[in-house]
């Protein structure tokens, strides 16, 4: 359970955005894109190779996805 505790502020912030009418769609799409990206680019390679270096690849692409979602949704 100690692994989930640092994620509480991020999860609560995302839930708060989900309850606002103006940010619902962009937060839903961004959340799904981030989950898919993190699963494919970070979690799957870590599981297969047992090395954590894929996190260094995943976080910049997460920022790129945030930018692309923002541009497409604006």
N, CA, C, O and CB atoms as a CASP TS submission, in Angstrom:
PFRMAT TS
TARGET T0000
AUTHOR 0000-0000-0000
METHOD Language model
MODEL 1
PARENT N/A
ATOM      1  N   UNK     1       0.814  -1.194   0.000  1.00  0.00           N
ATOM      2  CA  UNK     1       0.000   0.000   0.000  1.00  0.00           C
ATOM      3  C   UNK     1       0.858   1.258   0.000  1.00  0.00           C
ATOM      4  O   UNK     1       0.402   2.318  -0.429  1.00  0.00           O
ATOM      5  CB  UNK     1      -0.927  -0.002   1.194  1.00  0.00           C
ATOM      6  N   UNK     2       2.112   1.151   0.483  1.00  0.00           N
ATOM      7  CA  UNK     2       2.976   2.328   0.523  1.00  0.00           C
ATOM      8  C   UNK     2       3.351   2.820  -0.875  1.00  0.00           C
ATOM      9  O   UNK     2       3.764   3.968  -1.041  1.00  0.00           O
ATOM     10  CB  UNK     2       4.235   2.019   1.313  1.00  0.00           C
ATOM     11  N   UNK     3       3.207   1.953  -1.879  1.00  0.00           N
ATOM     12  CA  UNK     3       3.531   2.359  -3.238  1.00  0.00           C
ATOM     13  C   UNK     3       2.463   3.267  -3.834  1.00  0.00           C
ATOM     14  O   UNK     3       2.763   4.061  -4.726  1.00  0.00           O
ATOM     15  CB  UNK     3       3.714   1.140  -4.111  1.00  0.00           C
ATOM     16  N   UNK     4       1.224   3.168  -3.359  1.00  0.00           N
ATOM     17  CA  UNK     4       0.122   3.976  -3.874  1.00  0.00           C
ATOM     18  C   UNK     4       0.056   5.341  -3.217  1.00  0.00           C
ATOM     19  O   UNK     4      -0.503   6.271  -3.798  1.00  0.00           O
ATOM     20  CB  UNK     4      -1.189   3.256  -3.677  1.00  0.00           C
ATOM     21  N   UNK     5       0.606   5.487  -2.033  1.00  0.00           N
ATOM     22  CA  UNK     5       0.483   6.736  -1.271  1.00  0.00           C
ATOM     23  C   UNK     5       1.035   7.958  -2.004  1.00  0.00           C
ATOM     24  O   UNK     5       0.387   9.004  -1.962  1.00  0.00           O
ATOM     25  CB  UNK     5       1.190   6.592   0.048  1.00  0.00           C
ATOM     26  N   UNK     6       2.192   7.896  -2.675  1.00  0.00           N
ATOM     27  CA  UNK     6       2.671   9.077  -3.405  1.00  0.00           C
ATOM     28  C   UNK     6       1.804   9.444  -4.610  1.00  0.00           C
ATOM     29  O   UNK     6       1.884  10.568  -5.106  1.00  0.00           O
ATOM     30  CB  UNK     6       4.084   8.844  -3.866  1.00  0.00           C
ATOM     31  N   UNK     7       0.984   8.519  -5.082  1.00  0.00           N
ATOM     32  CA  UNK     7       0.149   8.790  -6.245  1.00  0.00           C
ATOM     33  C   UNK     7      -1.169   9.486  -5.884  1.00  0.00           C
ATOM     34  O   UNK     7      -1.871   9.966  -6.774  1.00  0.00           O
ATOM     35  CB  UNK     7      -0.142   7.500  -6.970  1.00  0.00           C
ATOM     36  N   UNK     8      -1.507   9.546  -4.612  1.00  0.00           N
ATOM     37  CA  UNK     8      -2.788  10.125  -4.202  1.00  0.00           C
ATOM     38  C   UNK     8      -3.002  11.553  -4.701  1.00  0.00           C
ATOM     39  O   UNK     8      -4.090  11.837  -5.202  1.00  0.00           O
ATOM     40  CB  UNK     8      -2.891  10.106  -2.706  1.00  0.00           C
ATOM     41  N   UNK     9      -2.028  12.477  -4.597  1.00  0.00           N
ATOM     42  CA  UNK     9      -2.286  13.833  -5.115  1.00  0.00           C
ATOM     43  C   UNK     9      -2.558  13.857  -6.615  1.00  0.00           C
ATOM     44  O   UNK     9      -3.415  14.614  -7.072  1.00  0.00           O
ATOM     45  CB  UNK     9      -1.106  14.734  -4.810  1.00  0.00           C
ATOM     46  N   UNK    10      -1.851  13.048  -7.382  1.00  0.00           N
ATOM     47  CA  UNK    10      -2.070  13.006  -8.837  1.00  0.00           C
ATOM     48  C   UNK    10      -3.437  12.424  -9.162  1.00  0.00           C
ATOM     49  O   UNK    10      -4.141  12.943 -10.029  1.00  0.00           O
ATOM     50  CB  UNK    10      -0.971  12.181  -9.529  1.00  0.00           C
ATOM     51  N   UNK    11      -3.814  11.366  -8.485  1.00  0.00           N
ATOM     52  CA  UNK    11      -5.110  10.741  -8.731  1.00  0.00           C
ATOM     53  C   UNK    11      -6.233  11.676  -8.319  1.00  0.00           C
ATOM     54  O   UNK    11      -7.231  11.794  -9.031  1.00  0.00           O
ATOM     55  CB  UNK    11      -5.223   9.409  -7.977  1.00  0.00           C
ATOM     56  N   UNK    12      -6.086  12.342  -7.182  1.00  0.00           N
ATOM     57  CA  UNK    12      -7.121  13.287  -6.739  1.00  0.00           C
ATOM     58  C   UNK    12      -7.234  14.477  -7.685  1.00  0.00           C
ATOM     59  O   UNK    12      -8.339  14.953  -7.943  1.00  0.00           O
ATOM     60  CB  UNK    12      -6.821  13.781  -5.322  1.00  0.00           C
ATOM     61  N   UNK    13      -6.121  14.959  -8.200  1.00  0.00           N
ATOM     62  CA  UNK    13      -6.155  16.050  -9.176  1.00  0.00           C
ATOM     63  C   UNK    13      -6.838  15.635 -10.453  1.00  0.00           C
ATOM     64  O   UNK    13      -7.593  16.416 -11.031  1.00  0.00           O
ATOM     65  CB  UNK    13      -4.758  16.530  -9.481  1.00  0.00           C
ATOM     66  N   UNK    14      -6.587  14.405 -10.916  1.00  0.00           N
ATOM     67  CA  UNK    14      -7.224  13.909 -12.133  1.00  0.00           C
ATOM     68  C   UNK    14      -8.728  13.737 -11.920  1.00  0.00           C
ATOM     69  O   UNK    14      -9.525  14.061 -12.801  1.00  0.00           O
ATOM     70  CB  UNK    14      -6.590  12.573 -12.569  1.00  0.00           C
ATOM     71  N   UNK    15      -9.111  13.226 -10.745  1.00  0.00           N
ATOM     72  CA  UNK    15     -10.536  13.080 -10.437  1.00  0.00           C
ATOM     73  C   UNK    15     -11.212  14.444 -10.376  1.00  0.00           C
ATOM     74  O   UNK    15     -12.337  14.600 -10.849  1.00  0.00           O
ATOM     75  CB  UNK    15     -10.730  12.329  -9.103  1.00  0.00           C
ATOM     76  N   UNK    16     -10.541  15.424  -9.802  1.00  0.00           N
ATOM     77  CA  UNK    16     -11.100  16.779  -9.749  1.00  0.00           C
ATOM     78  C   UNK    16     -11.323  17.321 -11.166  1.00  0.00           C
ATOM     79  O   UNK    16     -12.362  17.919 -11.444  1.00  0.00           O
ATOM     80  CB  UNK    16     -10.161  17.724  -8.952  1.00  0.00           C
ATOM     81  N   UNK    17     -10.359  17.114 -12.052  1.00  0.00           N
ATOM     82  CA  UNK    17     -10.528  17.546 -13.442  1.00  0.00           C
ATOM     83  C   UNK    17     -11.660  16.798 -14.135  1.00  0.00           C
ATOM     84  O   UNK    17     -12.333  17.358 -15.000  1.00  0.00           O
ATOM     85  CB  UNK    17      -9.231  17.347 -14.215  1.00  0.00           C
ATOM     86  N   UNK    18     -11.875  15.545 -13.764  1.00  0.00           N
ATOM     87  CA  UNK    18     -12.943  14.765 -14.368  1.00  0.00           C
ATOM     88  C   UNK    18     -14.322  15.293 -13.979  1.00  0.00           C
ATOM     89  O   UNK    18     -15.284  15.118 -14.728  1.00  0.00           O
ATOM     90  CB  UNK    18     -12.813  13.308 -13.966  1.00  0.00           C
ATOM     91  N   UNK    19     -14.428  15.932 -12.826  1.00  0.00           N
ATOM     92  CA  UNK    19     -15.712  16.458 -12.367  1.00  0.00           C
ATOM     93  C   UNK    19     -16.015  17.855 -12.895  1.00  0.00           C
ATOM     94  O   UNK    19     -17.133  18.344 -12.728  1.00  0.00           O
ATOM     95  CB  UNK    19     -15.743  16.477 -10.869  1.00  0.00           C
ATOM     96  N   UNK    20     -15.042  18.508 -13.529  1.00  0.00           N
ATOM     97  CA  UNK    20     -15.319  19.815 -14.115  1.00  0.00           C
ATOM     98  C   UNK    20     -15.829  19.617 -15.535  1.00  0.00           C
ATOM     99  O   UNK    20     -15.321  18.781 -16.281  1.00  0.00           O
ATOM    100  CB  UNK    20     -14.052  20.719 -14.101  1.00  0.00           C
ATOM    101  N   UNK    21     -16.824  20.386 -15.890  1.00  0.00           N
ATOM    102  CA  UNK    21     -17.463  20.204 -17.186  1.00  0.00           C
ATOM    103  C   UNK    21     -16.548  20.619 -18.347  1.00  0.00           C
ATOM    104  O   UNK    21     -16.574  19.999 -19.411  1.00  0.00           O
ATOM    105  CB  UNK    21     -18.758  21.000 -17.237  1.00  0.00           C
ATOM    106  N   UNK    22     -15.757  21.647 -18.145  1.00  0.00           N
ATOM    107  CA  UNK    22     -14.935  22.139 -19.254  1.00  0.00           C
ATOM    108  C   UNK    22     -13.685  21.293 -19.495  1.00  0.00           C
ATOM    109  O   UNK    22     -13.160  21.297 -20.608  1.00  0.00           O
ATOM    110  CB  UNK    22     -14.528  23.568 -18.991  1.00  0.00           C
ATOM    111  N   UNK    23     -13.196  20.575 -18.498  1.00  0.00           N
ATOM    112  CA  UNK    23     -11.976  19.780 -18.648  1.00  0.00           C
ATOM    113  C   UNK    23     -12.228  18.283 -18.704  1.00  0.00           C
ATOM    114  O   UNK    23     -11.273  17.507 -18.736  1.00  0.00           O
ATOM    115  CB  UNK    23     -11.043  20.077 -17.523  1.00  0.00           C
ATOM    116  N   UNK    24     -13.484  17.854 -18.716  1.00  0.00           N
ATOM    117  CA  UNK    24     -13.783  16.421 -18.657  1.00  0.00           C
ATOM    118  C   UNK    24     -13.180  15.665 -19.845  1.00  0.00           C
ATOM    119  O   UNK    24     -12.484  14.669 -19.653  1.00  0.00           O
ATOM    120  CB  UNK    24     -15.297  16.202 -18.616  1.00  0.00           C
ATOM    121  N   UNK    25     -13.441  16.128 -21.057  1.00  0.00           N
ATOM    122  CA  UNK    25     -12.996  15.391 -22.247  1.00  0.00           C
ATOM    123  C   UNK    25     -11.473  15.361 -22.374  1.00  0.00           C
ATOM    124  O   UNK    25     -10.895  14.313 -22.663  1.00  0.00           O
ATOM    125  CB  UNK    25     -13.601  16.012 -23.501  1.00  0.00           C
ATOM    126  N   UNK    26     -10.830  16.493 -22.162  1.00  0.00           N
ATOM    127  CA  UNK    26      -9.373  16.523 -22.316  1.00  0.00           C
ATOM    128  C   UNK    26      -8.686  15.711 -21.217  1.00  0.00           C
ATOM    129  O   UNK    26      -7.668  15.068 -21.473  1.00  0.00           O
ATOM    130  CB  UNK    26      -8.862  17.974 -22.297  1.00  0.00           C
ATOM    131  N   UNK    27      -9.232  15.733 -19.998  1.00  0.00           N
ATOM    132  CA  UNK    27      -8.608  14.949 -18.934  1.00  0.00           C
ATOM    133  C   UNK    27      -8.850  13.458 -19.135  1.00  0.00           C
ATOM    134  O   UNK    27      -7.985  12.646 -18.807  1.00  0.00           O
ATOM    135  CB  UNK    27      -9.140  15.387 -17.569  1.00  0.00           C
ATOM    136  N   UNK    28     -10.008  13.086 -19.667  1.00  0.00           N
ATOM    137  CA  UNK    28     -10.279  11.677 -19.946  1.00  0.00           C
ATOM    138  C   UNK    28      -9.358  11.164 -21.051  1.00  0.00           C
ATOM    139  O   UNK    28      -8.752  10.102 -20.909  1.00  0.00           O
ATOM    140  CB  UNK    28     -11.754  11.478 -20.343  1.00  0.00           C
ATOM    141  N   UNK    29      -9.251  11.902 -22.136  1.00  0.00           N
ATOM    142  CA  UNK    29      -8.393  11.479 -23.250  1.00  0.00           C
ATOM    143  C   UNK    29      -6.926  11.454 -22.824  1.00  0.00           C
ATOM    144  O   UNK    29      -6.206  10.507 -23.139  1.00  0.00           O
ATOM    145  CB  UNK    29      -8.577  12.418 -24.462  1.00  0.00           C
ATOM    146  N   UNK    30      -6.480  12.487 -22.110  1.00  0.00           N
ATOM    147  CA  UNK    30      -5.092  12.526 -21.661  1.00  0.00           C
ATOM    148  C   UNK    30      -4.796  11.384 -20.695  1.00  0.00           C
ATOM    149  O   UNK    30      -3.732  10.770 -20.777  1.00  0.00           O
ATOM    150  CB  UNK    30      -4.783  13.869 -20.997  1.00  0.00           C
ATOM    151  N   UNK    31      -5.706  11.096 -19.796  1.00  0.00           N
ATOM    152  CA  UNK    31      -5.496   9.992 -18.863  1.00  0.00           C
ATOM    153  C   UNK    31      -5.374   8.658 -19.573  1.00  0.00           C
ATOM    154  O   UNK    31      -4.510   7.848 -19.237  1.00  0.00           O
ATOM    155  CB  UNK    31      -6.626   9.932 -17.865  1.00  0.00           C
ATOM    156  N   UNK    32      -6.233   8.426 -20.551  1.00  0.00           N
ATOM    157  CA  UNK    32      -6.164   7.171 -21.305  1.00  0.00           C
ATOM    158  C   UNK    32      -4.895   7.075 -22.144  1.00  0.00           C
ATOM    159  O   UNK    32      -4.265   6.019 -22.210  1.00  0.00           O
ATOM    160  CB  UNK    32      -7.381   7.034 -22.203  1.00  0.00           C
ATOM    161  N   UNK    33      -4.522   8.188 -22.787  1.00  0.00           N
ATOM    162  CA  UNK    33      -3.287   8.196 -23.586  1.00  0.00           C
ATOM    163  C   UNK    33      -2.075   7.931 -22.702  1.00  0.00           C
ATOM    164  O   UNK    33      -1.182   7.177 -23.090  1.00  0.00           O
ATOM    165  CB  UNK    33      -3.123   9.544 -24.320  1.00  0.00           C
ATOM    166  N   UNK    34      -2.033   8.540 -21.520  1.00  0.00           N
ATOM    167  CA  UNK    34      -0.902   8.340 -20.616  1.00  0.00           C
ATOM    168  C   UNK    34      -0.837   6.903 -20.113  1.00  0.00           C
ATOM    169  O   UNK    34       0.245   6.327 -20.004  1.00  0.00           O
ATOM    170  CB  UNK    34      -0.994   9.301 -19.435  1.00  0.00           C
ATOM    171  N   UNK    35      -2.001   6.324 -19.806  1.00  0.00           N
ATOM    172  CA  UNK    35      -2.018   4.928 -19.351  1.00  0.00           C
ATOM    173  C   UNK    35      -1.549   3.976 -20.446  1.00  0.00           C
ATOM    174  O   UNK    35      -0.776   3.054 -20.182  1.00  0.00           O
ATOM    175  CB  UNK    35      -3.425   4.537 -18.893  1.00  0.00           C
ATOM    176  N   UNK    36      -2.012   4.196 -21.663  1.00  0.00           N
ATOM    177  CA  UNK    36      -1.591   3.340 -22.784  1.00  0.00           C
ATOM    178  C   UNK    36      -0.099   3.509 -23.056  1.00  0.00           C
ATOM    179  O   UNK    36       0.622   2.525 -23.226  1.00  0.00           O
ATOM    180  CB  UNK    36      -2.406   3.670 -24.060  1.00  0.00           C
ATOM    181  N   UNK    37       0.361   4.755 -23.097  1.00  0.00           N
ATOM    182  CA  UNK    37       1.779   5.020 -23.341  1.00  0.00           C
ATOM    183  C   UNK    37       2.642   4.397 -22.250  1.00  0.00           C
ATOM    184  O   UNK    37       3.634   3.731 -22.550  1.00  0.00           O
ATOM    185  CB  UNK    37       2.038   6.533 -23.420  1.00  0.00           C
ATOM    186  N   UNK    38       2.280   4.604 -21.003  1.00  0.00           N
ATOM    187  CA  UNK    38       3.076   4.073 -19.909  1.00  0.00           C
ATOM    188  C   UNK    38       3.082   2.542 -19.927  1.00  0.00           C
ATOM    189  O   UNK    38       4.103   1.914 -19.649  1.00  0.00           O
ATOM    190  CB  UNK    38       2.544   4.586 -18.569  1.00  0.00           C
ATOM    191  N   UNK    39       1.942   1.958 -20.254  1.00  0.00           N
ATOM    192  CA  UNK    39       1.890   0.497 -20.316  1.00  0.00           C
ATOM    193  C   UNK    39       2.751  -0.081 -21.414  1.00  0.00           C
ATOM    194  O   UNK    39       3.456  -1.069 -21.203  1.00  0.00           O
ATOM    195  CB  UNK    39       0.479   0.045 -20.508  1.00  0.00           C
ATOM    196  N   UNK    40       2.699   0.534 -22.601  1.00  0.00           N
ATOM    197  CA  UNK    40       3.437  -0.007 -23.742  1.00  0.00           C
ATOM    198  C   UNK    40       4.915   0.350 -23.749  1.00  0.00           C
ATOM    199  O   UNK    40       5.755  -0.475 -24.110  1.00  0.00           O
ATOM    200  CB  UNK    40       2.817   0.471 -25.006  1.00  0.00           C
ATOM    201  N   UNK    41       5.236   1.580 -23.351  1.00  0.00           N
ATOM    202  CA  UNK    41       6.620   2.052 -23.462  1.00  0.00           C
ATOM    203  C   UNK    41       7.431   1.775 -22.203  1.00  0.00           C
ATOM    204  O   UNK    41       8.652   1.630 -22.272  1.00  0.00           O
ATOM    205  CB  UNK    41       6.639   3.539 -23.758  1.00  0.00           C
ATOM    206  N   UNK    42       6.765   1.699 -21.053  1.00  0.00           N
ATOM    207  CA  UNK    42       7.506   1.542 -19.803  1.00  0.00           C
ATOM    208  C   UNK    42       7.249   0.180 -19.147  1.00  0.00           C
ATOM    209  O   UNK    42       8.188  -0.583 -18.921  1.00  0.00           O
ATOM    210  CB  UNK    42       7.132   2.660 -18.836  1.00  0.00           C
ATOM    211  N   UNK    43       6.007  -0.123 -18.846  1.00  0.00           N
ATOM    212  CA  UNK    43       5.723  -1.326 -18.060  1.00  0.00           C
ATOM    213  C   UNK    43       6.045  -2.626 -18.794  1.00  0.00           C
ATOM    214  O   UNK    43       6.665  -3.522 -18.221  1.00  0.00           O
ATOM    215  CB  UNK    43       4.277  -1.334 -17.659  1.00  0.00           C
ATOM    216  N   UNK    44       5.636  -2.732 -20.039  1.00  0.00           N
ATOM    217  CA  UNK    44       5.900  -3.969 -20.781  1.00  0.00           C
ATOM    218  C   UNK    44       7.400  -4.234 -20.962  1.00  0.00           C
ATOM    219  O   UNK    44       7.848  -5.350 -20.702  1.00  0.00           O
ATOM    220  CB  UNK    44       5.224  -3.908 -22.145  1.00  0.00           C
ATOM    221  N   UNK    45       8.198  -3.234 -21.405  1.00  0.00           N
ATOM    222  CA  UNK    45       9.643  -3.511 -21.513  1.00  0.00           C
ATOM    223  C   UNK    45      10.312  -3.797 -20.161  1.00  0.00           C
ATOM    224  O   UNK    45      11.233  -4.610 -20.087  1.00  0.00           O
ATOM    225  CB  UNK    45      10.337  -2.333 -22.171  1.00  0.00           C
ATOM    226  N   UNK    46       9.853  -3.136 -19.100  1.00  0.00           N
ATOM    227  CA  UNK    46      10.415  -3.435 -17.776  1.00  0.00           C
ATOM    228  C   UNK    46      10.102  -4.872 -17.393  1.00  0.00           C
ATOM    229  O   UNK    46      10.958  -5.574 -16.854  1.00  0.00           O
ATOM    230  CB  UNK    46       9.861  -2.462 -16.705  1.00  0.00           C
ATOM    231  N   UNK    47       8.904  -5.304 -17.665  1.00  0.00           N
ATOM    232  CA  UNK    47       8.502  -6.669 -17.340  1.00  0.00           C
ATOM    233  C   UNK    47       9.327  -7.693 -18.119  1.00  0.00           C
ATOM    234  O   UNK    47       9.710  -8.731 -17.581  1.00  0.00           O
ATOM    235  CB  UNK    47       7.014  -6.865 -17.630  1.00  0.00           C
ATOM    236  N   UNK    48       9.596  -7.392 -19.394  1.00  0.00           N
ATOM    237  CA  UNK    48      10.335  -8.342 -20.226  1.00  0.00           C
ATOM    238  C   UNK    48      11.836  -8.353 -19.935  1.00  0.00           C
ATOM    239  O   UNK    48      12.459  -9.415 -19.965  1.00  0.00           O
ATOM    240  CB  UNK    48      10.111  -8.022 -21.682  1.00  0.00           C
ATOM    241  N   UNK    49      12.427  -7.181 -19.651  1.00  0.00           N
ATOM    242  CA  UNK    49      13.881  -7.108 -19.513  1.00  0.00           C
ATOM    243  C   UNK    49      14.358  -6.971 -18.070  1.00  0.00           C
ATOM    244  O   UNK    49      15.546  -7.146 -17.798  1.00  0.00           O
ATOM    245  CB  UNK    49      14.398  -5.958 -20.311  1.00  0.00           C
ATOM    246  N   UNK    50      13.467  -6.664 -17.153  1.00  0.00           N
ATOM    247  CA  UNK    50      13.804  -6.483 -15.735  1.00  0.00           C
ATOM    248  C   UNK    50      14.781  -5.328 -15.495  1.00  0.00           C
ATOM    249  O   UNK    50      15.560  -5.370 -14.543  1.00  0.00           O
ATOM    250  CB  UNK    50      14.395  -7.765 -15.181  1.00  0.00           C
ATOM    251  N   UNK    51      14.748  -4.290 -16.355  1.00  0.00           N
ATOM    252  CA  UNK    51      15.541  -3.087 -16.139  1.00  0.00           C
ATOM    253  C   UNK    51      14.623  -1.878 -16.128  1.00  0.00           C
ATOM    254  O   UNK    51      13.619  -1.846 -16.839  1.00  0.00           O
ATOM    255  CB  UNK    51      16.631  -2.937 -17.225  1.00  0.00           C
ATOM    256  N   UNK    52      14.968  -0.879 -15.318  1.00  0.00           N
ATOM    257  CA  UNK    52      14.128   0.299 -15.153  1.00  0.00           C
ATOM    258  C   UNK    52      14.495   1.449 -16.076  1.00  0.00           C
ATOM    259  O   UNK    52      13.946   2.541 -15.928  1.00  0.00           O
ATOM    260  CB  UNK    52      14.197   0.763 -13.746  1.00  0.00           C
ATOM    261  N   UNK    53      15.389   1.249 -17.009  1.00  0.00           N
ATOM    262  CA  UNK    53      15.840   2.343 -17.859  1.00  0.00           C
ATOM    263  C   UNK    53      14.760   2.847 -18.811  1.00  0.00           C
ATOM    264  O   UNK    53      14.903   3.926 -19.386  1.00  0.00           O
ATOM    265  CB  UNK    53      17.037   1.905 -18.650  1.00  0.00           C
ATOM    266  N   UNK    54      13.691   2.091 -18.983  1.00  0.00           N
ATOM    267  CA  UNK    54      12.622   2.503 -19.901  1.00  0.00           C
ATOM    268  C   UNK    54      11.804   3.667 -19.359  1.00  0.00           C
ATOM    269  O   UNK    54      11.096   4.328 -20.120  1.00  0.00           O
ATOM    270  CB  UNK    54      11.706   1.333 -20.187  1.00  0.00           C
ATOM    271  N   UNK    55      11.886   3.927 -18.072  1.00  0.00           N
ATOM    272  CA  UNK    55      11.208   5.090 -17.497  1.00  0.00           C
ATOM    273  C   UNK    55      11.784   6.369 -18.095  1.00  0.00           C
ATOM    274  O   UNK    55      11.056   7.339 -18.303  1.00  0.00           O
ATOM    275  CB  UNK    55      11.344   5.103 -15.951  1.00  0.00           C
ATOM    276  N   UNK    56      13.077   6.378 -18.370  1.00  0.00           N
ATOM    277  CA  UNK    56      13.725   7.543 -18.969  1.00  0.00           C
ATOM    278  C   UNK    56      13.248   7.783 -20.400  1.00  0.00           C
ATOM    279  O   UNK    56      13.360   8.901 -20.903  1.00  0.00           O
ATOM    280  CB  UNK    56      15.238   7.368 -18.950  1.00  0.00           C
ATOM    281  N   UNK    57      12.727   6.772 -21.051  1.00  0.00           N
ATOM    282  CA  UNK    57      12.158   6.930 -22.383  1.00  0.00           C
ATOM    283  C   UNK    57      10.696   7.354 -22.277  1.00  0.00           C
ATOM    284  O   UNK    57      10.217   8.149 -23.086  1.00  0.00           O
ATOM    285  CB  UNK    57      12.286   5.620 -23.190  1.00  0.00           C
ATOM    286  N   UNK    58       9.997   6.831 -21.291  1.00  0.00           N
ATOM    287  CA  UNK    58       8.565   7.055 -21.179  1.00  0.00           C
ATOM    288  C   UNK    58       8.162   8.453 -20.758  1.00  0.00           C
ATOM    289  O   UNK    58       7.177   8.984 -21.272  1.00  0.00           O
ATOM    290  CB  UNK    58       8.006   6.102 -20.229  1.00  0.00           C
ATOM    291  N   UNK    59       8.900   9.073 -19.828  1.00  0.00           N
ATOM    292  CA  UNK    59       8.411  10.364 -19.325  1.00  0.00           C
ATOM    293  C   UNK    59       8.504  11.486 -20.348  1.00  0.00           C
ATOM    294  O   UNK    59       7.590  12.310 -20.385  1.00  0.00           O
ATOM    295  CB  UNK    59       9.181  10.755 -18.096  1.00  0.00           C
ATOM    296  N   UNK    60       9.555  11.587 -21.197  1.00  0.00           N
ATOM    297  CA  UNK    60       9.510  12.646 -22.208  1.00  0.00           C
ATOM    298  C   UNK    60       8.399  12.425 -23.237  1.00  0.00           C
ATOM    299  O   UNK    60       7.803  13.388 -23.719  1.00  0.00           O
ATOM    300  CB  UNK    60      10.850  12.740 -22.918  1.00  0.00           C
ATOM    301  N   UNK    61       8.119  11.167 -23.574  1.00  0.00           N
ATOM    302  CA  UNK    61       7.036  10.898 -24.515  1.00  0.00           C
ATOM    303  C   UNK    61       5.681  11.185 -23.880  1.00  0.00           C
ATOM    304  O   UNK    61       4.719  11.499 -24.581  1.00  0.00           O
ATOM    305  CB  UNK    61       7.096   9.446 -24.999  1.00  0.00           C
ATOM    306  N   UNK    62       5.603  11.077 -22.549  1.00  0.00           N
ATOM    307  CA  UNK    62       4.389  11.484 -21.858  1.00  0.00           C
ATOM    308  C   UNK    62       4.151  12.975 -22.007  1.00  0.00           C
ATOM    309  O   UNK    62       3.016  13.412 -22.195  1.00  0.00           O
ATOM    310  CB  UNK    62       4.464  11.111 -20.388  1.00  0.00           C
ATOM    311  N   UNK    63       5.215  13.753 -21.922  1.00  0.00           N
ATOM    312  CA  UNK    63       5.088  15.199 -22.127  1.00  0.00           C
ATOM    313  C   UNK    63       4.702  15.523 -23.567  1.00  0.00           C
ATOM    314  O   UNK    63       3.904  16.428 -23.811  1.00  0.00           O
ATOM    315  CB  UNK    63       6.401  15.905 -21.767  1.00  0.00           C
ATOM    316  N   UNK    64       5.265  14.788 -24.513  1.00  0.00           N
ATOM    317  CA  UNK    64       4.901  14.986 -25.916  1.00  0.00           C
ATOM    318  C   UNK    64       3.416  14.681 -26.117  1.00  0.00           C
ATOM    319  O   UNK    64       2.719  15.415 -26.818  1.00  0.00           O
ATOM    320  CB  UNK    64       5.770  14.091 -26.841  1.00  0.00           C
ATOM    321  N   UNK    65       2.939  13.613 -25.511  1.00  0.00           N
ATOM    322  CA  UNK    65       1.519  13.257 -25.632  1.00  0.00           C
ATOM    323  C   UNK    65       0.625  14.314 -25.012  1.00  0.00           C
ATOM    324  O   UNK    65      -0.439  14.612 -25.555  1.00  0.00           O
ATOM    325  CB  UNK    65       1.250  11.906 -24.975  1.00  0.00           C
ATOM    326  N   UNK    66       1.033  14.891 -23.881  1.00  0.00           N
ATOM    327  CA  UNK    66       0.252  15.974 -23.283  1.00  0.00           C
ATOM    328  C   UNK    66       0.164  17.146 -24.258  1.00  0.00           C
ATOM    329  O   UNK    66      -0.909  17.724 -24.430  1.00  0.00           O
ATOM    330  CB  UNK    66       0.880  16.429 -21.938  1.00  0.00           C
ATOM    331  N   UNK    67       1.268  17.500 -24.891  1.00  0.00           N
ATOM    332  CA  UNK    67       1.254  18.586 -25.853  1.00  0.00           C
ATOM    333  C   UNK    67       0.383  18.294 -27.060  1.00  0.00           C
ATOM    334  O   UNK    67      -0.358  19.162 -27.522  1.00  0.00           O
ATOM    335  CB  UNK    67       2.646  18.883 -26.301  1.00  0.00           C
ATOM    336  N   UNK    68       0.469  17.066 -27.575  1.00  0.00           N
ATOM    337  CA  UNK    68      -0.331  16.707 -28.750  1.00  0.00           C
ATOM    338  C   UNK    68      -1.815  16.703 -28.403  1.00  0.00           C
ATOM    339  O   UNK    68      -2.630  17.211 -29.174  1.00  0.00           O
ATOM    340  CB  UNK    68       0.092  15.327 -29.298  1.00  0.00           C
ATOM    341  N   UNK    69      -2.177  16.137 -27.251  1.00  0.00           N
ATOM    342  CA  UNK    69      -3.584  16.129 -26.840  1.00  0.00           C
ATOM    343  C   UNK    69      -4.092  17.553 -26.648  1.00  0.00           C
ATOM    344  O   UNK    69      -5.219  17.865 -27.032  1.00  0.00           O
ATOM    345  CB  UNK    69      -3.766  15.320 -25.541  1.00  0.00           C
ATOM    346  N   UNK    70      -3.275  18.414 -26.060  1.00  0.00           N
ATOM    347  CA  UNK    70      -3.683  19.800 -25.852  1.00  0.00           C
ATOM    348  C   UNK    70      -3.893  20.524 -27.174  1.00  0.00           C
ATOM    349  O   UNK    70      -4.875  21.248 -27.333  1.00  0.00           O
ATOM    350  CB  UNK    70      -2.646  20.536 -25.016  1.00  0.00           C
ATOM    351  N   UNK    71      -2.984  20.336 -28.119  1.00  0.00           N
ATOM    352  CA  UNK    71      -3.133  20.989 -29.420  1.00  0.00           C
ATOM    353  C   UNK    71      -4.363  20.461 -30.154  1.00  0.00           C
ATOM    354  O   UNK    71      -5.118  21.241 -30.735  1.00  0.00           O
ATOM    355  CB  UNK    71      -1.873  20.776 -30.276  1.00  0.00           C
ATOM    356  N   UNK    72      -4.570  19.150 -30.132  1.00  0.00           N
ATOM    357  CA  UNK    72      -5.711  18.582 -30.848  1.00  0.00           C
ATOM    358  C   UNK    72      -7.050  18.920 -30.206  1.00  0.00           C
ATOM    359  O   UNK    72      -8.062  19.005 -30.902  1.00  0.00           O
ATOM    360  CB  UNK    72      -5.563  17.091 -30.934  1.00  0.00           C
ATOM    361  N   UNK    73      -7.071  19.113 -28.900  1.00  0.00           N
ATOM    362  CA  UNK    73      -8.331  19.389 -28.205  1.00  0.00           C
ATOM    363  C   UNK    73      -8.629  20.876 -28.070  1.00  0.00           C
ATOM    364  O   UNK    73      -9.720  21.246 -27.637  1.00  0.00           O
ATOM    365  CB  UNK    73      -8.305  18.762 -26.840  1.00  0.00           C
ATOM    366  N   UNK    74      -7.683  21.732 -28.431  1.00  0.00           N
ATOM    367  CA  UNK    74      -7.924  23.174 -28.259  1.00  0.00           C
ATOM    368  C   UNK    74      -8.668  23.766 -29.434  1.00  0.00           C
ATOM    369  O   UNK    74      -8.948  24.965 -29.446  1.00  0.00           O
ATOM    370  CB  UNK    74      -6.613  23.911 -28.068  1.00  0.00           C
TER
END
